[in-house]
């Protein structure tokens, strides 16, 4: 190996800025601005009486800046803003629960897209609230009670108790899902059918009370990025639709109201040559009981007594493209948050692997769809960790 080719070790991860500028700090700051007692305001949001938080699934800060010309309204707001970090892992489940509860993953416990739970032979899909993988469509809300898996009171519940009119605006099928009950409970859910319907629903909800908080969510950018990749024409056109949505929302804000726009994670493209499939890598599969998380942020749950061997194998095969550490080390480094709840600790893998190169670890025998996706997220690169924090006022 020549000097020019010598490997100098992994880069420094972009650690979540818990307590300063992470998604777990967003809603507490907004509710403090709404004068809800008991919330800190580390983001310094100025007082207001009505606000809408629009969460655009998959909208990363770096990707937004790279496509400014497609989103002039968002770009103008970004020019006077700084990004937030998502938290680890940078994924919808963990990020939305951090938004809903105002706490890091180490406290709320939804520490990955999929996690191991006691008594389950498969990983648990936190987003679909079902066993993970082929043929696992069974809804587990009766067995895995959402309010027990995530028992902490949400920030939405605390706001509603203080008299804030809390409304959630999103797709109808999410209204009573296990994930919504776990992460976003509190307030009234209003199901919508389209972007236009979303605009009118938000405007109606903001006018409903003297103090109003509206949480609005749009999933289409994430879906586009997963299937078509980040930064291509389909992704940019979807960004243009989001820009129009934001402009129409701002035009309809009542006096004294604000619109805050953020994302739950960014995204990177992983080409076929960067996908490590356990079916093709027996050394990666050896000693592994379950694989949790997702392609770029893996919880690796080892068979009894095999954790050391699993760690060594993953470091040997993936150490030049992923941060691979024992689960305890990830906890000590505060990847999931500064304080790990005792009930959450068993959900952390014996090994935790987070990608810094353009790679991901997949299992086509468990989830063939994920194994073919282009866009992925979850790790601690700038592209995945940094998300917008845009404030637009009437």
N, C-alpha and C positions, 0 to 999 in steps of 0.2 A: 504494500500500500504506500503510495507516495504521500509526501507532506500535504499536498493539496487535497488528497482524498481522505486524510486522517479524520477519524471521528472524534469530536471534542466533547461529546456528552450531550445530554438533552438540554433544551433551552429552559429558562425559568418559566414556570407556569404563571398565567394571569390569575392570581388568587382572588376569590370573591372578597369584596370590601364590606363584609358584614359589619353592621353598626354604623357605617359611614355612607356608603353609596351602593347598596345592593337592592335587588328586588324585594328583599325582606324589609327594607326600610321605606319602601315607596308608599304603601297605603297608610302606615302609621304617620308619615309626614303629611299626607293629604288629609287624614282625619284630624290631625292636630291643627291644620289650617282651617278645618271646619269647626274648631273649638270643641272637639270631643275629648273629654278628660282622660288622662292616663297614657297618652301617646306622645312619644318624642318626635322631634321634627328635624332629623339630621340633614335633610335635603333643603331646609330653609324655605319651604313653600309659604308664600304670603297668604294672609287671611282671606277667606272667601266664604260664600254661603252655598254655592251650588257648583258641582263639578262632575265631569264625566271622565272616567279612566278608560281609554280604548287600548286594549291589548291586541296587537297584531301578531299572531302566531308565526314565528319564523323570521321576524324583522330584526336583523342584526344591524348594528351601528356601522360597521365597515362596509357592508353591502349597500346600505343606504347612501353613504357618502360616495361610493363608486358609481351610483346611478342617480346622482343629483338631478340631471337634466330631465329625468322621467317623473320627478316628484317635486315640483317647485315649492309647493306649500310646506312639505316636510323639510325640504332642504333649507328654506329660509329660517324655519324654527331651529334646525340643527346648527345653523351658523352661530346661534347665540346660546348653545346648550353644551353640556358635557354628558357622556354616557354613564350608565349604571353597569354594574356587573350582575350577572344573573344569580350566582350561587352555583354550587356543584351538587349533582351534575346539571349541565346546561340543557335541560330538557323540559318539556311542557308540564309533566306531572309535578316535578319538584318546584319549578318556577311559579306555576299558577297557585300551588299550595302556599308558597312563600308570600305571594301577593295576597291571597285570601286570609292567611293567618297573621301576617306580619312577622313571621319567624323563619329562621334558616331551616334547611332540611334536617339538620341534627336534632331539632326540637319537634318539628311537625311529623317527621317520620316517613314521608313519601320520598324516599331517597333514590328513586330510579323509576324508569318506565316499567321495568319488571323487577321484582324482589322475591326473595325466598321467605315463606311464612311457615310456621310450625304446622306439621301434619299434612302439608301439601307436597305431592310428588312432582308437580310442575311449578315453575315460577309463576308468580301472581302478576297479572297485567293490571297495573294501577289505573290506567286510563280507561280500559274497557270493563274493569272490575270483574275479571273472569280469569280462569286458567290461561296460561300463555301457550300459543302454538296451534298447530294444525288440529282441527276438529274440536277446539276448546271454546265453544261459544256460550257455555253455561254462565248465566249471570249469578254471581255469588253474594249479592247483597244480603241475603238471609243468613248465610254462613259467616261471611266476613262483613260485619256490620260497620258501615263507613264511620259512624260516630264513635266507634270503639277503636278502629284502626288509627284514626286521627281524632283523639278526644279533646284536644285543646279548643277553647272557644275561638271562633274566627274574629277577625277585625270587623267584618260585616255585622256579626251579631252584636258586638259591643257598640257599634255605631247606631244600629237600630234601637238598642236599649236606651240610648241617650236621646232618642227622638229624631234621628236623621232618617229621612225617607230613602231607603236603600233599594235599588232596583238593579237586577242583572238582566242584560239584554244579549241574547245569543240564539243559537239554533235550538229549535223546539226539543229535539231528541236529547239534548244535554240537561234538560230541566231537572229531572229526578234521577239522574245517573248516580251510581255509587261515588264516582269521583267528585261530582258537584256537591253531594251531601258531605263528603269528607273535607273538601278544601274550600268550598265557596258558599257554605250554608249561611243563611241570614238574609233577610230582605225578600223581595218579591221577584220571581223569575218571569220574564216576558219573552216568549218565543217569537222569532222573526223568520222570514222566508227569503229575504234578499237584502242587498245593500240599501236600497231605497226604503224598505221597511225598517231597517235598522236606524236610519237617520230619523225617521218620524217617531220611532219608539223612544229614542234617546231624548229628542226634543220634548216629547210629552212627559217623560219621566222627570226631566230637569225642572219642568214647570209645576210639578205636583206638590211640592212642599216648600216651606221657608228654607229648610236645610235639606239639600238633596245630594245624594251620592249615587252615581250610575256607573256600573261596571259593564262595559261592552267588549265583546270578544269576537274576533274574526279569524277562522282557521285556514282560509284559502291559500295564503302565501306559503304557509308551511307545506301544504300538500303539493303546491306547484314546485317548490324547491326540492322536495324529496324525489319527485318523479322526473322532473326536467332539469334539475340542477340549479345552482345559484348564479345569477348574473346573466343568464341567457335571455332571449327575447321573451319567452313566456313569463319568466320571473319579473322582468322589467315591466311588461304590460300589466301584470298583476299589481306591481307597485304603483303604477299610474292609477289603477282603480282605487287603491287605498288612499292615494293623494286626493282624488276627487271626493271620496268619502269624508276625509278629514276637512276639506274645504267646505263641504255642505254642512257638516256638523258645526263648524265655527260660525258659519253664516246664521245658524239658528240658535246660537247660545243666548240665553236670556242675560239681561244686564247683571254684572257682578259674577258671572259664571266663568268657568275655565274648562278647557279640554286638555287632558294630559294623554300623550301617546307614548307607548312603550312596546317592547317585544318581550317574548319569554326566552328567547335564545337566538343566536345567529346560526349560521350553517356553513359547511364546507362540502365540496364535491369529493367523493371517493370513487375512483374509477375501478373497473373490475380487477386490475392488477394489484390494487391496494386492499382488496377484501380477503382477509384470512378466514377461511371456513373451517370449522372444527372437523368437518367430514374429511377434509384433505390434510389436516394437520394432527395426526395422532398424538404427537408430543404435547400439543395444547389441550387435547381432550383427556389425557391420562390423569386420573385422580380427581377429575372434576365431577361433582355431584349435580350441580345446577349452574347455569350461566344466567346472570341477571343483568340489569341495566339495558344498554343498547350498544350498537356497534362501536362507538367511540368513547364510551364510558362504561366499563364492565365491572360488575360485582362477580367475582369468581368464588363460588362456594365449593370447598374441597370435601372429598370423602374424609372420614375420620382418620387422622394421622397423616394425611397426604398434603397438608398445607405447604410445608417446606418444599416438597418436590414440585408442587404446582407453581409456586413462586419462582423457583429456579428455572423451570421450563419456559414460563412466560417471559421472564427477563431475558433468557438466552435467545428466544425467537423474536421477541418484539421490543427489546430494550432500546433499539436504535430508532424507534418510531412511536413508542408509548412510554409514559411514566408508569412503571409497574412497581407497586409497593405492597407490603402487608396491610391488611385492613386497619390494624391498630396504628400503623404509621400515618395513614390517611386521616384517621381521627385526630391524632396528635398534631398533625399539620393544620388542623382546622379546615380541611377541605369542605366538610359538610356544615361547618358552623363552629363557633367557639365553645359551645357546651353541648355535649352529646347526652341525650336522654337515655336512661337505662333501658326503657322499653324499645328504643330505636336501635340500640347497639347490635342485637342479633340480626338485623336486616343488612348490616354492612358485610360485604364479602370477606372471606379469608384473605383474598388478594383483590386489590383494586387496580384497574388498568385504565389509563386515560391517554388518548392519542394526541401527539403533537405533530406527527407526520400525516400525510394524506392517506390514512389507513383506517380500517375498522375490522372488528372481529364479528363474524356472523355465523349463523347456523341454518343453512337452507333446509335441513331435515326438520327443524322446529318451526321456522318462519321463512318460507321461501320468498315471500314478498319483500321483507326487509333486506334479504340477501341480494336483491337485485336493484335496490334504490340507489340513486346517484347522490342526492343530498343527505348529509348526516350531521349530527350535532351531539353535544353532551360534554365535551371536554373543556380544558382551560386554556385554549388559544384565544387571541383577541377576537378572531372572527366569530367564535362561538359564545364567548363570555360577555362581550360588550353589546349593550342594547340601548336604544334611544331613551332619553327622558326629555320629552318635548312638551313645553307649556304654551298653550295658545289661549288667549283670553278674548272675551267679547269687547 
